[in-house]
């Protein structure tokens, strides 16, 4: 199965209506526009049906499946696309701020419940008008790779973003009421995964694993998309200065290299289904930054234990590309 996917996301651009039906219709219109681009996955904003609608969580919550997920599921089936559908849900007697993953067949493939709902009372006795906090954030294996989800106020809690990285997420979708700003780029950089936001405000974004904004919505453009391969590598330039040029010379137009000299990093992302990161690593002799850093940790640990660091056989060998020391 290909690890390449076309990812689309939308923003509500601060458009809000007094009823669930009006909000839903507006968001479904944006979803329909996104689906014309033949995406593999579309992400919708946080609780998009209930923006500016009067009522507490219990009054606004939907069952799963329910009216909103059924309408979204029809589109998922028709377009053979995954859709992330965030809304207030009621399950097992609890109200939750949820992001529902609907698969290409229109079935509910999984649900992420917001781990950190924000307080709605000055004394911290109520959260988001009656929401319960969710538990540990799961990861989801879709047919092009492993993804995770976060919602709005989760942006203030680094530990759940770390958990998703530890569980192998290669892309994290963040549905929200507000734009999010720099922290999303920081999480992408720290964990070297893609972050895709979908917001009620103006700036939904697609952020690459080095924290660069590859695409974003604005006041006039409310749908964006990007072709992405989740089989990518983030690498440090140490010992690897020649690698980007060598790859591009041998595979012109078949591998995307994004260079970030200020951070001393580059991203290798095959655009050709016949190429994989494993193949490129064997052919050119490079390792991801995570492995490069771990080699250092291993050496430091031996030194702290009073030993001389044992020689390590890295993919780059002894090529003389880093003579600073």
PyMOL commands that set and color helices and strands:
alter all, ss='L'
color gray80, all
select helices_A, chain A and resi 20-35+57-60+67-79+152-156+158-166+182-191+243-250+261-263+277-284+289-304
alter helices_A, ss='H'
color red, helices_A
select strands_A, chain A and resi 4-10+41-43+82-91+94-102+108-113+139-142+145-151+171-176+194-199+205-207+213-216+223-229+232-236+255-260+265-270
alter strands_A, ss='S'
color yellow, strands_A
deselect
rebuild
show_as cartoon
